[in-house]
């Protein structure tokens, strides 16, 4: 592979910084940590570029470095526990008693995600937001694909509890309006005892189809108004470029 020169890498940093910062921020939930991790990502990519084998795109390769950097920082700075139950009462109250529009749905969904225990939240972010496979997530986290699927299902169940518990008013509704089951359906993760009835119901229920699609759309949007408007600052980009040039 032809290596970057420093000017080409400067351009790449300017073009990709905001996108990577959003990815890292979703994992770390802390602006200062995310900015540090972004700088570490670019330095690691710059120093390791001769090991890029060309089997993926450069963007995919750097994205992988960003994910790994964020996860390593999370392990160092967070106490991770599966036993901590998220306090979702306030979010549930915020969502209750009204029709949720796209903006409100995004805020409610991300409010719930941000309160999940780290093990569950990171899996959900990597699978549903970054759209990595269970096998890829398992490899990054050093766990089994089965553990990933279990954590993902539990995370989705918590998030789904915040949203309308009934997606439509049909009596005897097989999936019970459970968004976690709808998303499990999309990923082919339905348990044997519910697969056929859920598929039968969803095939005939436009409300469930639209709600599942709405969740997918909302979760791929920025986590908050602040993140949506917050591009990587010029000063942050210049700081990163400064360190790259010092290292060149």
Secondary structure as GFF3:
##gff-version 3
##sequence-region A 1 248
A	DSSP	alpha_helix	6	28	.	.	.	ID=ss1
A	DSSP	alpha_helix	31	48	.	.	.	ID=ss2
A	DSSP	three_ten_helix	49	51	.	.	.	ID=ss3
A	DSSP	alpha_helix	58	77	.	.	.	ID=ss4
A	DSSP	alpha_helix	89	95	.	.	.	ID=ss5
A	DSSP	alpha_helix	102	114	.	.	.	ID=ss6
A	DSSP	alpha_helix	118	124	.	.	.	ID=ss7
A	DSSP	pi_helix	125	129	.	.	.	ID=ss8
A	DSSP	alpha_helix	134	141	.	.	.	ID=ss9
A	DSSP	alpha_helix	145	162	.	.	.	ID=ss10
A	DSSP	alpha_helix	179	186	.	.	.	ID=ss11
A	DSSP	alpha_helix	192	204	.	.	.	ID=ss12
A	DSSP	alpha_helix	206	219	.	.	.	ID=ss13
A	DSSP	alpha_helix	225	229	.	.	.	ID=ss14
A	DSSP	alpha_helix	234	247	.	.	.	ID=ss15
###
